């Protein structure tokens, strides 16, 4: 799938650096981890939000105007989240690039800094950027053909790139006057994966115009991944036994997933000692409210500071709900500064409800206390629908692992 293979442990580490932490004992196979990593790369550049291409439609960069932004390209390629804005100079993205010696756990920061470096190169009048390894045994040449305007905040670098590995007796060197950026081998593989993925989305006629020996692609700013997308990346951690896609959960604790009954039976001798049963848990009957035709705004620390294009943007409230009787994990978002309502939704945002204090006030106060104990204005709790807007919520049993959505 990727132009250069990436080791399984490196894929897990890379996903964690994006914010998509998987259980350390996950048995997900490499091909599934690669797909998740490709999704993470795509989410970080907001490709789908920026272009909204129809199925089977390819992108033609020539259909966009030239970049005419007033700010420098270095600034335009620097997408800052609310969290990073608060951290200021202490944010990892604001610190010097560590290159080949950077810990693998920081790989996403390194990727973002390399992409920002393209903006700096253009600001300095350079239309080429070179990347190499610590031992100078490979070289990536990236030629910036043009910079197009996706919107007022977002530049799109149209590039031609070439990757060469050193053969015996060969010398790899950039064009005189250019100093290569030394990066890690993992960053090399992820950059090539990103550019290769974007290349596949370009119109074939446009690809054909690439300089001989080079590949055409586009480079977009990289930013933090939103909570909804992180939830999608970590929603299925794979079967606890074989790592394949999971279709069921342990009916007692709801925390372990399986691909089928065979793997679940095989795992029971190991799982039964640590199974935290929902038996004996207290279920509170609550009634949620719809907001027909209304809108809500859910903003989180991962949202970009300038312009909310992701799930943090205003969304239409959903009146639908999950199937009756099904136990699922819901997020209860308490308002900042207190209030009389709690926003409730599931990982997929397949439904959104309001819990008003006057509906089940005792359970409402308990939910508020649980949120205060957690230290953040939200909790995740097992929930099941009875009928209509009547639900049951288990407030005394938190999930074994706190989700990231």
C-alpha positions in Angstrom: 0.0 0.0 0.0 2.8 2.4 0.9 5.6 3.0 -1.6 8.1 2.0 1.1 7.0 -0.5 3.8 6.7 0.6 7.4 7.3 -1.8 10.4 4.2 -2.7 12.5 5.6 -1.1 15.7 6.4 2.1 13.8 2.9 2.3 12.4 1.5 2.0 16.0 3.9 4.7 17.2 3.1 7.0 14.3 -0.6 6.6 14.9 0.0 7.5 18.6 1.9 10.6 17.6 -1.2 11.7 15.6 -3.2 11.3 18.8 -4.7 7.9 17.8 -3.4 5.7 20.6 -4.2 2.0 20.2 -3.9 -0.5 23.0 -0.3 -1.6 23.4 -1.4 -5.2 23.1 -3.4 -4.7 19.9 -3.1 -7.5 17.4 -4.1 -5.5 14.4 -2.4 -6.8 11.2 0.0 -4.5 9.3 -2.4 -3.9 6.4 -5.1 -2.5 8.8 -2.5 -0.3 10.5 -1.4 1.0 7.2 -5.0 2.0 6.3 -5.4 3.7 9.6 -2.1 5.6 9.1 -3.2 6.7 5.6 -6.5 7.9 7.1 -4.6 9.8 9.8 -2.4 11.5 7.2 -5.5 12.4 5.2 -7.3 13.8 8.3 -4.3 15.9 9.2 -4.3 17.7 5.8 -8.2 18.0 5.8 -8.3 16.9 2.1 -11.9 15.9 2.1 -13.1 19.1 3.8 -11.0 21.3 1.5 -12.0 19.7 -1.8 -15.2 17.7 -1.2 -14.6 15.7 -4.4 -17.4 13.6 -5.8 -16.9 9.9 -6.2 -14.5 8.9 -9.0 -13.6 12.6 -9.5 -9.9 13.6 -9.7 -8.3 16.9 -8.7 -6.9 19.3 -11.3 -4.6 21.8 -9.5 -4.8 24.0 -12.6 -8.4 24.8 -11.8 -7.3 26.9 -8.8 -6.0 30.4 -8.8 -2.4 31.3 -7.9 -1.7 31.9 -4.2 -2.0 35.6 -3.4 -2.2 35.5 0.4 -1.0 38.6 2.3 0.8 36.5 4.9 4.0 34.6 4.3 3.8 31.0 3.1 5.7 29.9 6.3 2.8 31.3 8.3 0.1 29.9 6.0 1.6 26.4 6.3 1.6 26.7 10.1 -1.8 25.4 11.2 -2.2 25.9 14.9 -4.8 24.2 17.1 -6.3 25.9 20.1 -4.2 23.8 22.4 -1.0 24.7 20.6 -2.0 28.4 20.7 -2.4 28.2 24.5 1.0 26.4 24.9 2.7 29.1 22.7 6.4 28.7 22.5 6.3 25.5 24.6 4.3 23.7 21.9 6.3 21.0 20.2 5.6 22.6 16.8 7.3 25.8 17.9 10.5 24.1 18.8 13.5 23.3 16.5 13.2 20.3 14.2 15.2 17.4 15.5 15.5 15.6 12.2 17.0 12.1 12.1 17.6 12.1 15.9 14.0 12.9 16.8 12.2 10.2 18.9 9.7 8.3 16.8 7.0 9.4 19.2 7.5 12.9 17.8 7.1 11.9 14.2 3.9 13.9 13.5 5.6 17.1 14.8 8.5 16.4 12.5 6.2 15.8 9.5 4.4 19.1 10.1 7.7 21.0 10.5 9.0 19.6 7.1 5.8 20.7 5.4 6.1 24.2 7.0 9.7 24.2 5.7 8.3 24.3 2.1 6.6 27.6 2.9 9.9 28.9 4.3 11.8 27.8 1.2 9.4 29.7 -1.1 9.6 32.8 1.1 13.4 32.6 0.7 13.1 32.4 -3.1 13.9 28.6 -3.2 11.8 26.4 -5.3 13.5 23.1 -4.4 13.8 21.2 -1.1 16.0 18.2 -0.5 15.6 15.5 2.2 18.3 13.0 3.1 19.1 10.5 5.8 21.7 10.7 8.5 24.0 8.4 6.4 23.3 10.2 3.1 22.2 6.8 1.6 19.1 8.2 0.0 17.8 11.5 -1.3 14.4 13.1 -2.0 14.2 16.0 -4.3 11.0 18.0 -4.2 10.5 20.7 -6.8 7.8 23.3 -6.2 6.1 24.0 -9.5 3.5 26.5 -8.2 1.5 27.5 -5.2 -2.3 27.6 -5.7 -5.0 29.0 -3.5 -7.5 26.5 -2.1 -9.1 29.2 0.1 -8.1 32.4 1.7 -6.2 30.5 4.4 -4.9 27.4 2.6 -2.1 27.2 0.1 -1.7 24.1 -2.1 1.9 23.4 -3.2 2.0 21.7 -6.6 5.2 19.7 -6.7 7.3 17.2 -8.6 9.3 14.8 -6.5 11.9 12.1 -6.9 13.3 9.5 -4.5 16.7 7.9 -5.1 18.5 5.3 -3.1 22.3 5.2 -3.2 23.8 2.5 -5.3 27.4 1.3 -4.8 29.7 4.0 -6.2 27.0 6.6 -6.8 27.1 10.0 -5.1 23.8 11.6 -4.1 24.0 15.4 -3.8 21.5 18.2 -4.1 21.8 21.0 -6.6 24.6 23.5 -5.6 23.2 26.2 -3.3 20.7 23.9 -1.6 21.3 22.2 1.8 19.4 19.0 2.3 17.1 18.6 5.4 18.2 15.6 7.4 15.2 13.5 8.5 14.6 10.1 10.0 13.9 7.0 7.9 10.4 6.8 9.3 9.7 10.4 8.3 11.0 9.6 4.8 8.5 6.7 4.5 5.6 8.7 5.8 6.3 11.7 3.5 6.5 9.4 0.5 3.3 7.7 1.6 1.5 11.1 1.9 2.7 12.4 -1.5 1.9 9.1 -3.2 -1.6 9.2 -1.7 -2.1 12.7 -3.0 -0.7 11.9 -6.4 -3.3 9.2 -6.9 -6.0 11.8 -6.5 -4.7 14.0 -9.3 -6.1 14.1 -12.8 -4.2 11.6 -15.0 -3.5 14.3 -17.6 -2.0 16.5 -14.9 0.1 13.7 -13.6 1.5 13.1 -17.2 2.9 16.7 -17.1 5.4 15.8 -14.4 9.0 16.3 -15.2 10.6 13.2 -16.6 11.7 10.9 -13.8 9.6 12.7 -11.3 6.1 12.2 -9.8 3.5 15.0 -9.6 1.7 15.6 -6.3 0.4 18.3 -4.0 1.4 19.3 -0.5 -1.1 20.8 2.0 -0.7 22.2 5.5 -0.8 19.6 8.3 -2.7 20.2 11.5 -3.9 18.4 14.6 -6.6 15.8 14.0 -10.0 16.6 15.4 -11.6 14.5 18.2 -14.3 13.0 16.0 -11.7 11.8 13.5 -9.5 10.4 16.3 -12.6 8.5 17.5 -13.0 7.0 14.1 -9.3 5.9 14.0 -9.5 4.3 17.5 -13.1 3.1 17.4 -12.2 -0.5 16.3 -9.1 -1.8 18.0 -9.5 -5.2 16.3 -10.3 -8.6 17.7 -8.5 -9.3 21.0 -7.3 -12.7 19.7 -6.5 -12.3 16.0 -6.6 -8.6 15.3 -9.1 -8.8 12.5 -12.0 -6.3 12.3 -14.3 -6.8 15.3 -18.0 -7.3 15.2 -19.0 -8.0 18.8 -18.0 -7.1 22.4 -17.9 -9.0 25.6 -21.6 -8.8 26.7 -20.6 -8.4 30.4 -17.9 -5.7 30.3 -18.3 -4.2 26.8 -14.6 -3.4 26.8 -13.1 -6.3 24.7 -13.9 -6.8 21.1 -13.9 -10.0 19.0 -14.3 -10.9 15.3 -16.7 -13.8 16.2 -17.7 -16.4 18.7 -14.8 -18.7 18.0 -12.2 -16.1 19.1 -14.4 -15.0 22.0 -14.6 -18.6 23.4 -10.8 -19.1 22.9 -10.1 -15.9 24.9 -12.5 -16.5 27.8 -10.0 -18.4 30.0 -7.7 -15.3 29.9 -10.4 -12.6 29.9 -12.7 -13.9 32.7 -10.2 -12.9 35.4 -10.1 -9.3 34.3 -13.7 -9.0 33.1 -15.4 -6.1 34.9 -19.0 -7.1 34.6 -21.8 -4.5 34.2 -23.9 -6.9 36.3 -24.8 -5.2 39.5 -24.2 -1.7 38.0 -26.8 1.0 38.6 -28.7 2.1 35.5 -30.5 5.5 35.7 -33.5 6.0 33.5 -33.3 9.4 31.8 -35.2 11.3 29.1 -33.2 13.2 26.5 -34.5 16.0 24.4 -34.4 16.7 20.7 -33.4 20.0 19.1 -35.4 19.8 15.9 -33.9 22.0 13.2 -31.5 23.5 15.7 -27.7 23.8 15.6 -25.0 23.4 18.1 -21.3 24.3 18.3 -18.9 21.8 19.8 -15.3 23.1 20.0 -12.4 21.2 21.3 -8.7 21.8 21.9 -7.7 20.0 18.6 -9.7 22.4 16.5 -7.6 24.8 14.3 -7.3 28.3 15.7 -8.2 30.0 12.4 -11.4 28.7 10.8 -13.3 25.7 12.1 -13.7 23.3 9.1 -13.8 20.1 11.1 -16.3 18.4 13.3 -15.9 21.4 15.7 -17.8 23.5 13.2 -21.5 24.1 13.6 -23.5 20.9 13.0 -27.1 20.0 12.7 -28.5 18.2 15.7 -29.8 14.7 15.0 -33.1 13.4 16.2 -32.3 9.8 15.5 -31.1 7.3 18.0 -29.4 3.9 18.2 -31.4 0.6 18.1 -33.4 -0.1 21.3 -31.7 -2.4 23.8 -28.2 -1.9 22.3 -25.5 -1.0 24.9 -23.1 1.7 23.5 -20.6 4.2 24.8 -21.8 7.8 24.8 -20.0 11.1 25.6 -21.7 13.4 28.1 -20.3 17.0 27.5 -21.1 19.3 30.4 -21.1 23.0 29.6 -18.2 25.2 30.7 -19.1 27.2 33.7 -22.1 25.0 34.6 -25.5 25.0 33.1 -28.8 23.2 32.9 -28.1 20.9 29.9 -25.6 18.2 29.0 -24.8 17.4 25.3 -24.9 13.7 24.6 -23.6 11.9 21.5 -22.0 8.7 20.3 -18.6 8.2 18.7 -20.0 8.3 15.1 -22.2 11.3 15.9 -25.1 9.2 14.6 -27.3 10.9 17.1 -27.1 14.1 19.3 -29.3 14.7 22.3 -29.7 17.2 25.0 -30.1 16.1 28.6 -32.0 18.8 30.5 -31.5 19.0 34.3 -35.2 18.9 35.1 -35.4 15.5 33.4 -34.0 13.0 36.0 -32.3 15.7 38.2 -30.7 13.2 40.6 -28.9 11.4 37.8 -28.0 14.8 36.3 -26.3 15.8 39.5 -24.5 12.5 39.7 -23.2 13.0 36.1 -22.0 16.5 37.0 -20.1 15.1 40.0 -18.5 12.4 37.8 -17.3 15.0 35.4 -15.9 17.1 38.2 -14.0 14.0 39.5 -12.6 13.4 36.0 -11.1 16.9 36.0 -12.5 17.6 32.6 -16.0 18.7 31.5 -17.0 15.4 30.0 -17.4 11.8 30.8 -17.9 8.6 28.8 -20.5 6.1 30.1 -22.4 3.0 28.9 -25.8 3.9 27.7 -28.8 2.0 26.2 -32.0 3.1 24.5 -35.3 1.9 25.9 -37.6 3.6 23.4 -38.1 7.1 21.9 -36.0 9.5 23.9 -36.0 7.3 27.0 -32.5 5.9 27.8 -30.7 4.2 30.7 -27.2 5.4 31.7 -24.7 3.5 33.8 -22.9 6.3 35.7 -20.9 4.1 38.2 -18.9 2.2 35.6 -16.4 4.1 33.5 -14.8 2.4 30.4 -11.5 0.7 31.0 -9.7 3.0 28.6 -10.8 6.7 28.2 -11.6 7.3 24.5 -10.1 10.2 22.6 -13.2 11.5 20.8 
